[in-house]
Amino acid sequence: MAGPLVGVKILEFTQIIAGPMGCQLLADLGADVIKVEPPGGEPWRLNAQFMPLESKTYMGLNRGKRSLAIDVSKPSSQAAIHRLVKQMDVVVINYRPDVAKRLKIDYDTLAALKPDLIYVDNTAFGREGPLADRPGYDIVVQALSGLTGAVAKVDDNGQPLTGPAVADTTTGYAVCAGTLAALYHKAKTGEGQMVETSLLINALTIHMSQFASIPAADSAVREGFLNALQKARDTGMPYSEFLKVREAMLRAAAGGNVYYRCFLTQDGAIAIGALSAALRAKVRATLGFEHNRDEPGYNAQDPAQIAIDKALIARTEALFKTKTTAEWDVILTAGGVPCGSVNFVQELLDHPQIVANEYVVEHDHELAGPVWMQAAPWKMSKTPPTPTKASPPLGRDTDVVLGEAGLSTAEIAAMRAEGAIL
């Protein structure tokens, strides 16, 4: 195993996506990550199993780890974990605050055993406030945080169009970043600490300037939206109908948006991204049209301008449908326009750009055989992350880990006899 975190020991009490992803990133960087699971396996291991106790969802978030299958609710298990914690640098947990305390793996309990412990705590909604003790998953937090509404991810029947779990995955990066910052502080001072993050704060972060309120810049737009929303609620307008109102407001605010969007082609779709005046000029030159978007006095709200912009959008959409995606890729690239075909993730393992950068790694899983997945998201010239192990079968490392904590063979056997470990 290579990577800058070789020698760092992490005990992971997490499930599903955010915590496991954060700890997988730390394992990619070389840390020894021990994943604590119940003897029956964590929920993501049990989700859509293609063989007993193995699933793609679990394998994609737990490579490079060791598996400790233990029932944390039993006193003997808690005693064993307390012995193990004394050897750890970091504990990562994503239980509700009340659950961690009940299982005696809360920060105060573990820090009393190891004062320099780094304790990384991820919750759904944060540790304070009326929702602190409520369970929450990506779909719930996307809804509460405005992410679902921002991209209209609910169909006319109320079914969620969830797509990637962006609240979870961004929180995984936050777990990793918070751990690295705390390890750096500890290296300088010798101090451990508690690090907190949540799905909610990371979902809000995704919004960037859309969440921020800057009255000097956005008071009219913000007030207009909130008034329209209140009117819709007061009149009982269906949610799906209000999404159409909101879409019209966004289109009006965007003006003649032919510069940063996707276009349908003869055989698919292509995206272009021109966010500067210079790049927008290249779009116009490449596609052969004139537009006053970057001239002084352009006003996207002016009725005459709206008519001009609508006509431009219609002509451009029709133009893109006259050629294939590959043809447009050649034309736009030659014109210096940032562009990319709209792909499906299932077709990307052999994409030449991904292959050239070695963004795919292959592992051999002990039970499932060959596994191909994304590489670590960093390249480092001195301490290169080198993921070398697939996810562990359930409980593969239980005896070894408990032995490293100082438990005797007899003690381990007694725990197994009472059903405390797998």
N, C-alpha and C positions, 0 to 999 in steps of 0.2 A: 504494500500500500504506500502511495506517495501522497504529497499534498502538505500544505502548511500546518494542518492541525494534527499531524501524527503525534500521538502521545496524549491527546486530549480525550478524556473519557466522559461520555454523555449517557445519562439514563433517561429514556424517553417514555413518558406516560401519555401518548396521544393516539388518536384514532381518526379515521376518515381521510381528510385531505390536507388541511392547513399545517397541522403539527407534523404529520409524517413527511410532507414535502420539505418543510424547513429542516427537519433532521436528516433527510436524505441529502440535501445540499451540504450539510455539515459532514456527513459521511463521505460525500464526494471529495471534500477538502481534506480527508484523511483521518477524521475523528473516529474513535471506537464508539459506535452508537449501539447501545443495548436497548432494544425495543421490548417494553413490558406489554404483554397481551394476556387476556384471560385464557384459561385452559381450553376454552372452546374457540378461541380466535377472535380478533377484533372484527367489527361489522364489515369493514371494507374487504377483509379476507374472505368473508362469507358472501359477499355480493357477487352474483352471477358467476358462481364457481364453474369452471370448465373441467375441474377434477377436484376430488375431496380436499377442502381447505385451501384451495388456490384459485385466485382470480386475477384477471388482467389489472383491475383497479388497484389491487393490493401490490402486485408486482411492480407497477409503475411508480410507486411512491415509497418503496422500502428497500431498495437495493443497498448493498454494502453494510447492512446491519446484522446484529446478532439478535436472536429471539429468546426471550425469557418468558415462558408461559406459566403464570402464577396468579392465584386468586388473591387479589390485594385486600379483600375484605376479611380474610382470616388473620387472627393474631400472629400465628407463626409466620405468615407471609410478611406481615408488617415488620416483625422483628428482623427477618432476613433482609428486607429492603433497607431498613435502618443501618444494618451492618454494611450493606453494599454502598449506600450513599456516602459513607465515609471515604470511599475510594474514588468518588466521582468529582469531576470538575464542574459539571453542568447537569441540572435536571430540567427537562422540558415537559410541560404538562398542559393539556387543554381540557381538563375537567371543569365543571362549574365550581365556583369557590366553595360552596357548601359541601360538595362531594369530596374535594381534596382534603378538607379539614376532617370530615368523617372517617376517611381512610388513613388519616395520620401521615399524609404526604404533602401537607400544606407548607408554605415557606417557613413559618415560625418553628414548626416541629423539626424540619430538616436542617434549617440553619443553626438550630441549637446543637445538632449533632456534628455539623461541619460549618463553622462560622464563615469560611471563605467560599462557600458554595454560591455558584451562579444559578439562579432559579428563574427560568423563563416561562412566564405564565400567559397563555392565550385563552381568551374567553370569546364568546359570541358578541357581547354588547358592552364589555368593560366591567370593572369590578364594582362600580358605584351605580346608583340610580334604580328606578323601578324595574328595569329589565335585567338587572345584574345576575340574578339566580335563575333566569329562564334559559332553557336549552335553545340553541339556534344553529341553523345550518345555512349553507351558502344561499339557497333560494329564499330563505326567510330574511337574511340580512340584505340581499340584493333588493328585495321588495321594500324593506324599511328604509334603506339608505337612499332610495331614489334611483338606483341603477336600473331596476326593472322598468320604471316609468321613463327613464331617459332614452331607452332604446325600444320601447313599446314591445317588450317581450311577453306579451299575453295575447293569445288569439281571441277571436270573437266569442269563443265558448269558455273563456277563462282558463284555458290550458296554458301552462307555462312553456315558453319557448326559451329554455334556459341557456343553451350553448355552453361554452366553457365556464367553469366555476371560478370566475375572476376574483370574487371576494376571498375565497379560500386560497387561491394560488398566490395572490399578492401578499396575503398574510403569511404564507410559507416563506416568502422572501424576507418579510419583516422579522419572523422568528429567527432566521439565519443571521440577518444583519444585527439584530439586538444581541444575539449570542456573541457574535464577533466583537462588537463594541465592548461588551462586558468583559470578555477575555482580554482585550487590550487594556482596559482599566485595571483588571486584576494583575496583569503582567507589570504594570507600572507601580501599583500601590499594594498589592497583596490582598485587596479587599474583594469579597464577593458582594452580590447584591441581587435584588429582585428586579426583573425586567418584565414589563407588561405590554401586551399588544392585544388587539381584538379584530375580529372580522369587520366590525362596524367602522373603526377608524380607518382601516385600509380601504374599505368600500368608499368612504368619503374622500379619501386621498385620490382615488381613481377619477373622481369628478373634476379634480383640479380647480380651475377658475369658475366652473359652473356652481360649485358649492359656496365659493367665496362671495361675500356681499361688499361691493365697493360703490356706495351711493353716487359718487361723482361719475362713475363709468356706466352703471347698469340700473339705476333706480327706475327709469321709465320702462325698460324691458321687464324687469322683475315685477314691478307693480302691475303691468299689463297682464303678465302671465297669472299672477295670483288672483287678480280680479276675474279673469276668465275662468279659472279653476273654481273659485267660490260660486260664480254664477252657475256653472255646470252642476255643482253639488246642490245648490239651492233649488234648481229646477228639475233635479232628478235625471240629468242627462246620463245615459249609459257610459260606462268607462270606455268602451270601444269607440263611441262617438266623440268623446272628448279627445281621444288620441288623434283623431282626424283634425280637430281644431288645433291641437298642439302642433301637429305636423305642418299645417298651413302657416302657423306663426313662425315656425322654424324656417320654412322655405322663404317667407317674406324677409326674415332677418338675414338670411344667407345671400339674398340678392341673386345675381346671375351666376349660380354655382355650377359652372362647367369645369372648374379648375381642381376641385378636391372632392372626388366622388367616384363611384363605379358606373360603368356603362355596359349595357348588354351588347354583345357582338353577334355575328352570324352563328357562332357555335359555343358561346359561353359568356364570359364577362371579363372586364379588365378594369383595374383601378388606376387612377392618375392622382398625383399629389403635388400641387403647385401652390405653395403658401407664401411666395414672395412675388413682388411685381416683376422681377426679372424672369422667374419661371412662368408666370402667367403670360408674359409676352412670348415665351417659347411655345406655349400651348396655342396661342392665336396664330403664330407664324406656321406652326406645323399643321394645324387643322384648316388654315386658310380663312379665318374670319376676323372681322374688326369688332372691338367692344370697348366701351369707355370705362371699364371697371377700375382702371388705375389712373384715370384723369381727374383733375381737381373738380370738386363739386359733385362727384358721383353720389347719388342718394338712392339706396336700395328701396326706400319707402315711398318714393315719388311715384304716383300712378303711371306717368309716362315711362319712367324707367322700368317699372314692373312689367309693363307690356313688352318693352324691348328685351328684357331678360327672359321672359317666358318664351318669346319667339326664338331666342338664341338657344335656350335649353332644348326646345323641341327639334330644332334643326340639327343640333349636335347629337342628340340621342338617335335620330334617324341616320345620321352619317356613320355612327359607330356600327350600326347593324348591317352596313354594306360590306364589311370585311370580317375575316376571322380574328380571333384573339391573337394568334401568332403573327398575323400580318400587321395588326395594330401595334404589337410589341416592337416589331422592327421599325415601323414608321415613327413611333413616339420616341424610342430610344435614340434613333438617328437625329431627332430634333431636340434632344437634350431634355425631354420631359420625363420626370420620375414616374415610372409605371410598373405594374406587375399583374400578371394574370391571376384571376380568382381561382384558387385551387381548393381541393378537398384534402384534408390531412392524410387520408388513407393512401394518397398517391405520391407522398413526399419522401418515402424512405430512399428511393433511388434518384431523387432530384439531383442534378449535377452540382448545384451550388451547395447543397447539404452534404453530398458525398465529398466534394473537394475540401470542405472545411472540417471533415471528420466529425460532423455533428450527430452521427449515429454510432453507438457502441453495441457490441454483441457480448452477451453473457451466456453461460451455460447453467441453467437452473437444475438443481439436483433432482427434481421430480418432473419438470415440464420440458426439459431439453433447451434448445436454443431460444434466446430472447433478444430481440433488437429493440432499443429504445434511445431516447435522446441522450446526448453526452452531457457532461457537466457544463454549466453555462459560463465557465471561465476557461481561458488558457493562460498559463503562468510560466514564464521562462525559467524560473529557478525552482519553484515547487509545484510542478504541474499536477492538477487533480487527475487521478487515474482510477475511475470506478472499475473495480475488478470482480465484484461479486454480485450475483443476482440476489433478489430478496430471499430471506431464510424460510425454510419450512417451519411450521409452528412448533415452538419448543425445542428446536434443534440444539440450542446452546444452554438450556436450563441448567443442567448439571455442572457444566464448565463454569458458568457465571457464578452460581452459588458457591462452587468450590473456591473460586477466586475471592469471594467475600469471606471465606474462612469457615464455611459450613462443612462439617464432616460428612463422610459417606452415610453414616447412620442418621444424621440429622436430615439429610436430603431424602433418604428413604422414608423416614417418618413423615415428612411433609407430603411425599407422594402417596403414602398410605392413607392419609386423611383427606386427600383430594385437593391439597393446597397448590400442587404443581402438576403439570402434565407429565 
